[in-house]
Structure formats: structure tokens, C-alpha cells
Amino acid sequence: MTTLDTILIKLGLTFKEGISASELYKATSVSWRLSESKLKSGDFKYYCAVFRNQIKEVYEITGYEKDLNPENIGRIILKGRVAEDVIRSKLLNIYVGDIHTSSGNPIKYTNIEKLLELTSDNEIGKNISNQSFFHDDLFLSEALQEKIVRLLKYKKNIIFQGPPGVGKTYLAKKLLQKWFSATPEQLLFLQFHQSYSYEDFIEGYRPDENGHFKLTNGLFKDFIMKVVGNPEYVFFVLIDEINRGNLSKIFGELLMLIEHNKRGEKLQLAYSKNEFTIPDNVYFIGTMNTADRSLTALDFAFRRRFSFINIEPAFKGESLIKFKNYMDLNGISEGTTTRIVQNITEANEIIAYDYKLGKGFEIGHSYFTNFTNLGDELEWYQNIIEFELIPLIEEYFYDDEAKMAKIIEVLMNE
């Protein structure tokens, strides 16, 4: 059996074409959930930075250490130096998509001999499915993504809350695809609203084609009936705008059964009188807009059953690095990206410190991630400001014209 001696690390939006060797080293070695037992064996000699299935740099492993950041429990920081040219020259630009097919886990353990058998032929690289690329348009650090996944597995119910435009719903869908490889069949996607009811969600009487009332299953009950027959899979209920609905009215007696330690218990349903249960392999993810004044706060009984995760605009830290590289990959100039980051950050500071608003009303990054029919870059930016953000600011500061004018001025800064 061939000894594993090389680690492939797929880079997402922390990579940028033309990045220097030292910058690439920092991006590759920073902090990963590597197998410490494998590293302790001493067999691993190399690690490779991989972007879009192609080896971009090769390093010799000189050591490793545990990441002491409490948010990065279990992660390892690699230490290394650029490999000798005799190895490096043979591995650079080789395509590894056929041996590193996972779109979720960026780590792959392999060996030099197997890598040398591969080819750097561009035609083979072009034929590799896009699904094998490490797509990372989630503007969250890997550590935070891992923490969210652990919370979901533990609590079984989480809510993404944040201001408009931070991509809460998109984030939820992408996380499920990336970390659970969830298919559409494993997902029930709903949007709550003021008229949504128990009858829509669980069961109730509905008129049939003959004008008679018939007991009919709601969307969630139908979904659970499918889940019960597939205990080996995990299933997800994604509820957009969860706080727009009357949650006590919608969930009814199931408010108890969604609790993580009540899974598998049975309750009698109000209409059919049948026993009903929520299996252990069902997870709830809700999204909640913190800037909507028209909505009442969640009651404490419901809140206790969920973990709440704040999603913020991607204008600082690792999120900012990913955002900048995402803009670059989509053809937005560095000047325009800098303008966006500076102007929105300054506007958000004013919003965050306003006593009537606060951080829950900040402007999110997703206003600037639609590149359909992009055309002129300057016009694209001005249209977003004039037709999307200025109306939002006018709503925020309808009773404070001076502050409204100040933020609009900031948004239009060159």
C-alpha cells in the first residue's frame, strides 16, 4: 500500500491569480481541520495549494501547530517552505479534479507518485465537472462555517438573522450543498407570511373539486412522511422570513416536537387525531430580517428552541478578502470594489450608531453581487445606489433629512 505523503488544500476566494508565493503561503497554511494523527505519523512531506482543480504552489511541510484561537477549535496551522524545484516543476499546474472531487471538504490526502501520474493537459482540465471545483462564494470564514454546521447538528434548529442584503437565504442553501451535499429532494423550502397557517403547514380541511371539505396534509406533514421512510438521510426545512408568520398559529402543538431533545416523541394532531412525530434527521433553518419594523419579536418559547446566528455585511476580515476576490473574478475593477467597500462601510457606521436603527439596519454586500447585463461599471454602481440604496436610506431616515443627505453623499463618493 502506497504511503500517503501529500496534502491537497483547495482554496476558494482567498486565492487570486497573480498572488505572490508568500501571500499564497499565508492563504494555504493559515488554519485547517487537518488530521493531527496523520501529521503525527511524520509521513506527510508536502502540501499543495489548489485553485479550480489546478496545483498553484507546492510546499515542503516543516512543522505544524494547533490553532489557539477559541473559534478555531480542532484546526491546524501548517508550517512550510516552497518545495525544491525538482518536485515543484513537475507538479505546478497539474489538474487534480479527478482525485479531489469533493465540493465540500477542501482537504485531500494523497501521494506524490499518484500526482505525477496526472497530466497538466488543459483539455482534461476543461472536461472536469464544475461541481468538483471548490466554489466558495460564501462570504464567511471557514471557521464560522464549521461552527454553524456544529450548531445545526447539535441544536437542530438555527436562524440566520441580519440586515437586508447579507444573503441569508442564499447562504443557507449553499451551506447545505457544501457541507451536507443536500439535494432538492432533501429540502423543503418555504416562505412564511401573515396569512400562513397551521392548515398550510400541518393539516386542515380544504374544499375539494366537489365543493366538499376534505382533511388535507400541509406541506410540512407531507415532507415528514417522506422523511420517515428514509432514516439514513438528513433532511432540511428552510423557512425564509420565518418571523413574518404567526409562529404559534403555524406550528401549533408541534412547537414542542421541534425541540432537539423531543425528536421522536409523539403528539396527537388537532384535526386528524393521528399521532405525529418529527424524526431526529430533520433540521430547521430560518432566516430573519432584523430591519423590518412591521414584525413583532419572537416569543421566548419559540426563541429557546433555536440558535441565532448574526450574518453581517462582508466588509471586514476574511469575508472582505473573499468579497474582493469574488468581485475581481466577475470582472469588477479594483477601483470600483474599493469604492464600494469604503462607501458602504462609512454609511454603515452612521447607521450602526444611530439610536433608532443600529447594526441590524446596515447595508449588505449582496446588493453588489448581481452582474447580469453588467455593461458600464460606473453606471452599474450608480444604478444600485440611486434605485436600490437611496430609497432604503430615505425609508430609514424619513424624519432626519440631514442624516439622510449625509449618507447619500457618502454613497456617491468617488
Backbone hydrogen bonds, N-H to C=O, Kabsch-Sander energy under -0.5 kcal/mol:
donor,donor_aa,acceptor,acceptor_aa,energy
5,D,110,T,-1.6
6,T,110,T,-2.5
7,I,46,Y,-1.9
8,L,108,K,-3.3
9,I,7,I,-0.5
9,I,48,C,-2.6
10,K,8,L,-0.5
10,K,106,P,-2.7
11,L,50,V,-3.5
15,F,12,G,-1.5
19,I,16,K,-1.9
24,L,20,S,-2.7
25,Y,21,A,-2.1
26,K,22,S,-2.0
27,A,23,E,-2.2
28,T,24,L,-1.9
29,S,25,Y,-2.7
30,V,26,K,-1.1
32,W,76,I,-2.6
34,L,32,W,-1.8
36,E,34,L,-0.8
39,L,35,S,-1.9
40,K,36,E,-2.5
41,S,37,S,-0.9
41,S,38,K,-0.5
42,G,39,L,-1.3
43,D,38,K,-0.5
45,K,5,D,-2.4
45,K,43,D,-0.5
46,Y,5,D,-2.0
47,Y,59,Y,-2.1
48,C,7,I,-2.9
49,A,57,E,-2.2
50,V,9,I,-2.7
50,V,48,C,-0.6
51,F,54,Q,-2.4
54,Q,51,F,-1.4
55,I,94,I,-2.3
56,K,49,A,-3.4
57,E,49,A,-1.1
59,Y,47,Y,-2.6
60,E,81,R,-3.3
61,I,45,K,-2.7
62,T,60,E,-0.5
62,T,79,K,-2.4
63,G,79,K,-1.3
65,E,77,I,-2.1
67,D,75,R,-2.4
68,L,66,K,-0.6
72,N,69,N,-2.4
73,I,70,P,-0.7
75,R,72,N,-2.0
76,I,32,W,-4.1
77,I,65,E,-3.1
78,L,29,S,-1.4
78,L,76,I,-0.6
79,K,63,G,-2.8
81,R,60,E,-1.7
83,A,58,V,-2.4
87,I,84,E,-1.3
88,R,84,E,-2.7
89,S,85,D,-2.5
90,K,87,I,-0.7
91,L,87,I,-1.3
91,L,88,R,-0.5
92,L,88,R,-2.3
93,N,55,I,-3.3
94,I,91,L,-2.1
95,Y,119,T,-1.4
96,V,53,N,-2.8
97,G,53,N,-0.6
99,I,96,V,-1.5
100,H,96,V,-1.6
108,K,8,L,-1.9
110,T,6,T,-3.2
110,T,108,K,-0.5
115,L,111,N,-1.8
116,L,112,I,-2.6
117,E,113,E,-0.9
117,E,114,K,-0.5
118,L,115,L,-1.5
124,I,121,D,-0.6
125,G,121,D,-1.6
126,K,122,N,-2.2
127,N,123,E,-1.2
128,I,124,I,-0.7
128,I,125,G,-0.8
132,S,129,S,-1.9
133,F,130,N,-1.5
135,H,133,F,-1.8
139,F,137,D,-0.7
140,L,138,L,-1.9
145,Q,141,S,-2.3
146,E,142,E,-2.5
147,K,143,A,-2.1
148,I,144,L,-2.4
149,V,145,Q,-2.2
150,R,146,E,-2.4
151,L,147,K,-2.5
152,L,148,I,-2.5
153,K,149,V,-2.3
154,Y,150,R,-2.1
155,K,151,L,-3.3
156,K,151,L,-0.6
156,K,152,L,-1.7
158,I,284,F,-2.3
159,I,307,S,-2.5
160,F,286,G,-3.0
161,Q,159,I,-0.6
161,Q,309,I,-2.5
162,G,288,M,-1.8
166,V,163,P,-0.9
171,L,167,G,-2.7
172,A,168,K,-2.2
173,K,169,T,-2.2
174,K,170,Y,-2.6
175,L,171,L,-2.6
176,L,172,A,-1.8
177,Q,173,K,-1.8
178,K,174,K,-2.9
179,W,175,L,-2.9
180,F,175,L,-0.5
180,F,176,L,-1.2
181,S,177,Q,-0.8
182,A,176,L,-2.0
186,Q,183,T,-1.7
187,L,184,P,-1.3
188,L,236,F,-2.8
189,F,187,L,-0.6
190,L,188,L,-0.6
190,L,238,L,-2.8
192,F,240,D,-1.9
196,Y,193,H,-1.5
201,F,197,S,-1.8
202,I,198,Y,-3.6
203,E,198,Y,-0.8
204,G,216,T,-1.9
206,R,214,K,-2.7
208,D,212,H,-3.0
211,G,208,D,-1.8
214,K,206,R,-3.1
216,T,204,G,-3.2
218,G,202,I,-4.0
219,L,200,D,-2.2
220,F,201,F,-1.4
221,K,201,F,-1.2
222,D,218,G,-2.2
223,F,219,L,-1.9
224,I,220,F,-2.5
225,M,221,K,-1.9
226,K,222,D,-1.2
227,V,223,F,-1.8
228,V,224,I,-2.5
229,G,225,M,-0.6
229,G,226,K,-0.5
230,N,227,V,-2.5
233,Y,230,N,-1.6
235,F,281,N,-2.8
236,F,186,Q,-2.9
237,V,283,Y,-3.1
238,L,188,L,-2.6
238,L,236,F,-0.6
239,I,237,V,-0.7
239,I,285,I,-2.9
240,D,190,L,-3.2
240,D,238,L,-0.7
242,I,239,I,-0.7
242,I,287,T,-2.1
243,N,287,T,-0.5
244,R,241,E,-2.1
245,G,242,I,-1.0
247,L,245,G,-1.2
250,I,246,N,-2.4
251,F,247,L,-2.7
252,G,248,S,-1.7
254,L,251,F,-2.3
255,L,252,G,-1.5
256,M,253,E,-1.1
257,L,253,E,-0.5
258,I,254,L,-1.6
259,E,256,M,-1.3
262,K,259,E,-2.1
263,R,260,H,-0.6
264,G,278,I,-1.5
265,E,262,K,-1.8
267,L,276,F,-2.2
269,L,274,N,-2.8
273,K,269,L,-1.1
276,F,267,L,-2.6
282,V,279,P,-1.0
283,Y,235,F,-2.3
284,F,156,K,-2.8
285,I,237,V,-2.7
286,G,158,I,-2.5
287,T,239,I,-1.9
288,M,160,F,-2.5
290,T,162,G,-2.0
290,T,288,M,-0.6
292,D,289,N,-0.8
293,R,291,A,-0.9
295,L,292,D,-1.1
303,R,299,D,-2.5
304,R,300,F,-2.3
305,R,302,F,-1.3
306,F,303,R,-1.7
307,S,157,N,-2.0
309,I,159,I,-2.9
310,N,308,F,-0.5
311,I,161,Q,-2.7
312,E,310,N,-0.5
315,F,313,P,-1.8
319,S,316,K,-0.8
320,L,316,K,-1.0
321,I,317,G,-1.5
322,K,318,E,-2.2
323,F,319,S,-2.3
324,K,320,L,-2.8
325,N,321,I,-2.2
326,Y,322,K,-2.2
327,M,323,F,-2.3
328,D,324,K,-2.2
329,L,325,N,-2.6
330,N,326,Y,-1.1
331,G,328,D,-1.8
332,I,327,M,-2.7
337,T,333,S,-2.2
338,T,334,E,-2.6
339,R,335,G,-2.1
340,I,336,T,-2.5
341,V,337,T,-2.6
342,Q,338,T,-2.7
343,N,339,R,-2.6
344,I,340,I,-2.6
345,T,341,V,-2.1
346,E,342,Q,-2.2
347,A,343,N,-2.4
348,N,344,I,-2.8
349,E,345,T,-1.7
350,I,346,E,-1.5
351,I,347,A,-2.2
352,A,348,N,-3.1
353,Y,349,E,-1.6
354,D,351,I,-1.2
357,L,354,D,-0.9
358,G,351,I,-1.8
361,F,358,G,-2.0
362,E,359,K,-1.6
364,G,164,P,-1.3
366,S,165,G,-2.9
367,Y,364,G,-0.7
368,F,365,H,-2.3
369,T,366,S,-1.4
371,F,369,T,-0.7
374,L,371,F,-1.2
380,W,376,D,-2.3
381,Y,377,E,-2.2
382,Q,378,L,-2.5
383,N,379,E,-2.7
384,I,380,W,-1.8
385,I,381,Y,-2.2
386,E,382,Q,-3.1
387,F,383,N,-2.6
388,E,384,I,-1.4
389,L,384,I,-2.1
390,I,385,I,-2.9
392,L,388,E,-0.9
393,I,389,L,-2.6
394,E,390,I,-2.6
395,E,391,P,-1.5
396,Y,392,L,-2.3
397,F,393,I,-2.6
398,Y,395,E,-0.9
400,D,397,F,-1.9
404,M,400,D,-2.2
405,A,401,E,-2.6
406,K,402,A,-1.9
407,I,403,K,-2.3
408,I,404,M,-2.2
409,E,405,A,-2.1
410,V,406,K,-2.1
411,L,407,I,-2.6
412,M,408,I,-1.3
413,N,410,V,-1.4
